[in-house]
Amino acid sequence: MEFSYEIKIPKDRVAVLVGIKGSVKRKIEKALEVNIEIDSKEGDVFLEGNDSLKLLNAQNIVRAIGRGFNPEFAFDLLDEDNYLEILDISDFTGDSKSNLARVKARVIGTGGKARKTIEVLTITKIVVYGKTIGMIGSFEGVALARKAFESLLSGNRHSTVYAWLQKQRKQMRVSMY
């Protein structure tokens, strides 16, 4: 049985998906036994395969690359313990471009410090691209990162969010033993 899926990615991310001489596209096709067709003018990506689970993994890798992740980080999704989450910033800002820019700056922080701190505390990979925040990591790490960003987007102070994350990490470590 043949399965197929279509996904749209930003045109400026098509070259990253293809890779140098098609290397990234080939790596996805080989690793997941899928066929990928890319319409570079429109940013449409067509995926076909016989295994629906592998097709879903390929779809997530393509989505991750389309949302700004380096392909090497996107390939972390080949590990079944890793998970992709996309948080839409415009859900918190509405249609206002100035609000979006302000909130994006708040999420990224000075010199990327806020994003990097949340990345370290949750052991996830995080990318802020366009109107979205992409997160790749363990289910628990991504859930914590999502709550942290939602808290920042809702107006909570950075220090409050960092303290909460540190407390959550300590609780996770205790529950592991």
Backbone hydrogen bonds in HBPLUS format (Angstrom, degrees):
<---DONOR---> <-ACCEPTOR-->    atom                        ^
c    i                          cat <-CA-CA->   ^        H-A-AA   ^      H-
h    n   atom  resd res      DA  || num        DHA   H-A  angle D-A-AA Bond
n    s   type  num  typ     dist DA aas  dist angle  dist       angle   num
A0003-PHE N   A0049-GLY O   2.71 MM  46  5.37 172.0  1.72 166.1 168.9     1
A0049-GLY N   A0003-PHE O   2.93 MM  46  5.37 156.3  1.99 149.2 153.1     2
A0005-TYR N   A0047-LEU O   2.80 MM  42  5.10 147.9  1.90 146.5 151.4     3
A0047-LEU N   A0005-TYR O   2.75 MM  42  5.10 175.1  1.75 164.7 166.1     4
A0007-ILE N   A0045-VAL O   2.87 MM  38  5.23 159.8  1.91 151.6 158.4     5
A0045-VAL N   A0007-ILE O   2.75 MM  38  5.23 155.6  1.81 163.3 171.2     6
A0009-ILE N   A0043-GLY O   2.81 MM  34  5.15 168.1  1.82 152.0 155.0     7
A0013-ARG N   A0010-PRO O   2.92 MM   3  5.47 161.2  1.95 118.0 124.2     8
A0014-VAL N   A0011-LYS O   3.26 MM   3  5.37 161.6  2.30 105.9 111.4     9
A0017-LEU N   A0013-ARG O   3.06 MM   4  6.39 153.9  2.13 149.1 156.3    10
A0018-VAL N   A0014-VAL O   2.94 MM   4  6.24 156.3  1.99 154.4 161.0    11
A0019-GLY N   A0015-ALA O   2.88 MM   4  5.98 165.2  1.91 145.8 150.6    12
A0025-LYS N   A0018-VAL O   3.35 MM   7  4.97 169.5  2.36 121.7 119.6    13
A0022-GLY N   A0019-GLY O   3.24 MM   3  4.96 158.3  2.29 116.6 110.1    14
A0023-SER N   A0020-ILE O   3.05 MM   3  5.54 155.2  2.11 115.1 122.2    15
A0026-ARG N   A0022-GLY O   2.97 MM   4  6.08 165.0  1.99 154.6 159.4    16
A0027-LYS N   A0023-SER O   2.96 MM   4  6.08 152.1  2.04 141.7 149.5    17
A0028-ILE N   A0024-VAL O   3.04 MM   4  6.34 158.8  2.08 153.9 158.3    18
A0029-GLU N   A0025-LYS O   2.98 MM   4  6.23 167.8  1.99 153.8 157.5    19
A0030-LYS N   A0026-ARG O   2.82 MM   4  5.96 162.3  1.85 152.7 157.3    20
A0031-ALA N   A0027-LYS O   2.92 MM   4  5.94 168.1  1.94 147.8 151.8    21
A0032-LEU N   A0028-ILE O   3.04 MM   4  6.00 157.0  2.09 150.9 155.9    22
A0033-GLU N   A0029-GLU O   2.84 MM   4  5.27 114.3  2.28 135.0 145.4    23
A0034-VAL N   A0029-GLU O   3.27 MM   5  4.81 143.8  2.41 120.0 129.8    24
A0035-ASN N   A0048-GLU O   2.74 MM  13  5.10 161.0  1.77 151.3 157.7    25
A0048-GLU N   A0035-ASN O   2.94 MM  13  5.10 147.5  2.04 146.3 154.1    26
A0037-GLU N   A0046-PHE O   2.91 MM   9  5.05 162.1  1.94 147.3 153.2    27
A0046-PHE N   A0037-GLU O   2.77 MM   9  5.05 172.2  1.78 159.1 161.8    28
A0039-ASP N   A0044-ASP O   2.81 MM   5  5.11 173.8  1.82 160.4 162.6    29
A0043-GLY N   A0039-ASP O   2.78 MM   4  5.64 146.1  1.89 157.8 169.2    30
A0055-LEU N   A0051-ASP O   2.97 MM   4  6.19 152.9  2.04 150.7 159.4    31
A0056-LEU N   A0052-SER O   2.94 MM   4  6.13 147.6  2.04 139.6 147.9    32
A0057-ASN N   A0053-LEU O   3.00 MM   4  6.33 154.1  2.07 146.2 152.9    33
A0058-ALA N   A0054-LYS O   2.90 MM   4  6.16 158.1  1.94 147.2 153.3    34
A0059-GLN N   A0055-LEU O   2.86 MM   4  6.08 155.2  1.92 145.2 152.4    35
A0060-ASN N   A0056-LEU O   2.97 MM   4  6.26 155.0  2.04 146.8 152.9    36
A0061-ILE N   A0057-ASN O   2.97 MM   4  6.27 155.4  2.03 149.8 156.4    37
A0062-VAL N   A0058-ALA O   2.91 MM   4  6.16 163.7  1.93 154.5 158.7    38
A0063-ARG N   A0059-GLN O   2.85 MM   4  6.06 160.8  1.88 149.6 155.5    39
A0064-ALA N   A0060-ASN O   2.87 MM   4  6.03 156.1  1.92 145.1 151.6    40
A0065-ILE N   A0061-ILE O   2.99 MM   4  6.26 163.4  2.02 151.2 155.0    41
A0066-GLY N   A0062-VAL O   2.86 MM   4  6.03 158.4  1.90 149.6 156.5    42
A0067-ARG N   A0063-ARG O   2.86 MM   4  6.07 131.1  2.10 141.9 154.9    43
A0067-ARG N   A0064-ALA O   3.16 MM   3  5.08 131.4  2.41  92.7 105.7    44
A0069-PHE N   A0064-ALA O   3.03 MM   5  5.55 160.9  2.06 151.4 145.4    45
A0068-GLY N   A0065-ILE O   3.15 MM   3  5.34 159.6  2.19 110.7 111.9    46
A0073-PHE N   A0070-ASN O   2.94 MM   3  5.42 126.3  2.24 113.9 127.0    47
A0074-ALA N   A0070-ASN O   3.03 MM   4  6.35 157.3  2.08 152.4 159.7    48
A0075-PHE N   A0071-PRO O   2.89 MM   4  6.11 145.0  2.02 148.9 156.9    49
A0076-ASP N   A0073-PHE O   3.00 MM   3  5.35 155.1  2.06 107.4 115.4    50
A0077-LEU N   A0074-ALA O   3.03 MM   3  5.82 165.3  2.05 119.6 124.3    51
A0078-LEU N   A0075-PHE O   3.03 MM   3  5.57 167.0  2.05 114.3 118.1    52
A0079-ASP N   A0076-ASP O   3.14 MM   3  5.81 156.2  2.19 114.7 120.5    53
A0082-ASN N   A0079-ASP O   2.97 MM   3  5.67 168.5  1.98 125.0 128.8    54
A0083-TYR N   A0137-GLY O   2.78 MM  54  5.50 144.4  1.90 144.2 153.2    55
A0137-GLY N   A0083-TYR O   3.18 MM  54  5.50 152.1  2.26 144.1 152.5    56
A0085-GLU N   A0135-MET O   2.94 MM  50  5.21 152.6  2.01 150.2 157.1    57
A0135-MET N   A0085-GLU O   2.87 MM  50  5.21 152.3  1.94 156.3 163.0    58
A0087-LEU N   A0133-ILE O   2.82 MM  46  5.05 170.2  1.83 150.8 153.9    59
A0133-ILE N   A0087-LEU O   2.82 MM  46  5.05 149.0  1.92 143.2 153.5    60
A0091-ASP N   A0088-ASP O   3.29 MM   3  5.80 158.6  2.34 108.5 114.7    61
A0089-ILE N   A0131-LYS O   2.74 MM  42  5.35 151.5  1.82 148.4 156.3    62
A0092-PHE N   A0089-ILE O   2.85 MM   3  5.63 159.6  1.89 123.5 129.8    63
A0094-GLY N   A0090-SER O   2.96 MM   4  5.25 149.8  2.05 138.2 139.3    64
A0100-LEU N   A0096-SER O   3.02 MM   4  6.25 155.2  2.08 142.9 149.9    65
A0101-ALA N   A0097-LYS O   2.98 MM   4  6.20 162.5  2.01 147.6 151.6    66
A0102-ARG N   A0098-SER O   2.99 MM   4  6.15 159.4  2.03 145.2 151.0    67
A0103-VAL N   A0099-ASN O   2.90 MM   4  6.06 167.6  1.91 154.6 157.8    68
A0104-LYS N   A0100-LEU O   2.84 MM   4  5.94 158.1  1.89 150.7 157.4    69
A0105-ALA N   A0101-ALA O   3.03 MM   4  6.15 157.2  2.09 143.1 149.0    70
A0106-ARG N   A0102-ARG O   3.05 MM   4  6.32 146.7  2.16 140.4 150.0    71
A0107-VAL N   A0103-VAL O   2.93 MM   4  6.21 150.9  2.01 148.5 155.7    72
A0108-ILE N   A0104-LYS O   2.90 MM   4  6.13 156.2  1.96 151.7 158.2    73
A0109-GLY N   A0105-ALA O   2.80 MM   4  5.72 162.0  1.83 144.9 151.2    74
A0115-ARG N   A0108-ILE O   3.22 MM   7  4.92 166.4  2.24 123.1 120.8    75
A0112-GLY N   A0109-GLY O   3.13 MM   3  4.97 161.8  2.17 119.6 115.0    76
A0113-LYS N   A0110-THR O   3.16 MM   3  5.64 161.7  2.20 113.0 118.4    77
A0116-LYS N   A0112-GLY O   2.98 MM   4  6.06 163.8  2.00 154.3 159.7    78
A0117-THR N   A0113-LYS O   2.85 MM   4  5.96 158.9  1.89 150.6 156.2    79
A0118-ILE N   A0114-ALA O   3.07 MM   4  6.30 166.0  2.09 153.4 156.4    80
A0119-GLU N   A0115-ARG O   2.93 MM   4  6.09 152.9  2.00 145.4 154.0    81
A0120-VAL N   A0116-LYS O   2.91 MM   4  6.18 156.8  1.97 151.4 156.3    82
A0121-LEU N   A0117-THR O   2.93 MM   4  6.12 168.0  1.94 153.7 157.1    83
A0122-THR N   A0118-ILE O   2.98 MM   4  5.96 141.6  2.13 144.1 152.4    84
A0123-ILE N   A0119-GLU O   2.94 MM   4  5.63 116.5  2.36 135.2 148.5    85
A0124-THR N   A0119-GLU O   3.17 MM   5  5.09 156.1  2.23 136.5 143.6    86
A0125-LYS N   A0136-ILE O   2.78 MM  11  5.11 162.5  1.81 152.0 158.1    87
A0136-ILE N   A0125-LYS O   2.88 MM  11  5.11 155.5  1.94 147.2 154.3    88
A0127-VAL N   A0134-GLY O   2.93 MM   7  5.08 156.2  1.99 141.8 147.9    89
A0134-GLY N   A0127-VAL O   2.72 MM   7  5.08 168.7  1.73 160.0 161.9    90
A0129-TYR N   A0132-THR O   2.99 MM   3  5.53 152.1  2.07 149.2 157.9    91
A0132-THR N   A0129-TYR O   2.99 MM   3  5.53 162.4  2.02 132.7 137.8    92
A0142-VAL N   A0138-SER O   2.89 MM   4  6.05 168.2  1.90 161.8 164.3    93
A0143-ALA N   A0139-PHE O   2.97 MM   4  6.11 155.8  2.03 145.4 152.6    94
A0144-LEU N   A0140-GLU O   2.99 MM   4  6.23 157.9  2.04 148.9 154.4    95
A0145-ALA N   A0141-GLY O   2.93 MM   4  6.15 162.6  1.96 149.2 154.3    96
A0146-ARG N   A0142-VAL O   2.84 MM   4  6.00 160.6  1.88 149.9 155.3    97
A0147-LYS N   A0143-ALA O   3.05 MM   4  6.30 163.5  2.08 147.5 151.3    98
A0148-ALA N   A0144-LEU O   2.89 MM   4  6.12 155.5  1.95 150.2 157.8    99
A0149-PHE N   A0145-ALA O   2.89 MM   4  6.16 163.6  1.91 156.1 159.5   100
A0150-GLU N   A0146-ARG O   2.86 MM   4  6.06 161.0  1.89 152.6 158.7   101
A0151-SER N   A0147-LYS O   2.91 MM   4  6.02 149.0  2.01 141.3 149.7   102
A0152-LEU N   A0148-ALA O   2.97 MM   4  6.31 157.0  2.02 147.8 153.7   103
A0153-LEU N   A0149-PHE O   2.76 MM   4  5.95 165.0  1.78 155.2 159.7   104
A0154-SER N   A0150-GLU O   2.93 MM   4  6.03 131.5  2.17 134.9 147.2   105
A0154-SER N   A0151-SER O   3.23 MM   3  5.08 130.2  2.49  90.6 103.8   106
A0156-ASN N   A0151-SER O   3.06 MM   5  5.61 157.8  2.11 156.7 149.6   107
A0155-GLY N   A0152-LEU O   2.97 MM   3  5.19 157.8  2.02 106.4 113.4   108
A0161-VAL N   A0157-ARG O   3.12 MM   4  6.45 158.7  2.17 152.0 157.4   109
A0162-TYR N   A0158-HIS O   2.87 MM   4  6.15 164.3  1.90 160.3 164.5   110
A0163-ALA N   A0159-SER O   2.98 MM   4  6.10 161.1  2.02 144.7 150.0   111
A0164-TRP N   A0160-THR O   3.01 MM   4  6.20 157.5  2.06 144.9 151.2   112
A0165-LEU N   A0161-VAL O   2.93 MM   4  6.19 158.0  1.98 149.4 155.5   113
A0166-GLN N   A0162-TYR O   2.93 MM   4  6.20 158.6  1.97 151.4 157.0   114
A0167-LYS N   A0163-ALA O   3.01 MM   4  6.24 155.5  2.08 147.0 153.6   115
A0168-GLN N   A0164-TRP O   2.94 MM   4  6.22 157.3  1.99 150.1 156.3   116
A0169-ARG N   A0165-LEU O   2.89 MM   4  6.17 155.4  1.95 150.6 157.1   117
A0170-LYS N   A0166-GLN O   3.06 MM   4  6.31 158.0  2.11 146.4 151.6   118
A0171-GLN N   A0167-LYS O   3.04 MM   4  6.33 158.9  2.08 149.2 154.9   119
A0172-MET N   A0168-GLN O   2.89 MM   4  6.14 150.8  1.97 146.7 155.1   120
A0173-ARG N   A0169-ARG O   2.95 MM   4  6.21 156.4  2.00 150.1 156.0   121
A0174-VAL N   A0170-LYS O   3.01 MM   4  6.25 159.2  2.06 150.2 155.6   122
A0175-SER N   A0171-GLN O   2.99 MM   4  6.16 159.7  2.03 147.1 152.4   123
A0176-MET N   A0172-MET O   3.11 MM   4  6.25 126.3  2.42 137.5 150.5   124
A0176-MET N   A0173-ARG O   3.23 MM   3  5.19 139.5  2.40  94.6 106.0   125
A0177-TYR N   A0174-VAL O   3.21 MM   3  5.63 149.6  2.31 107.4 115.5   126
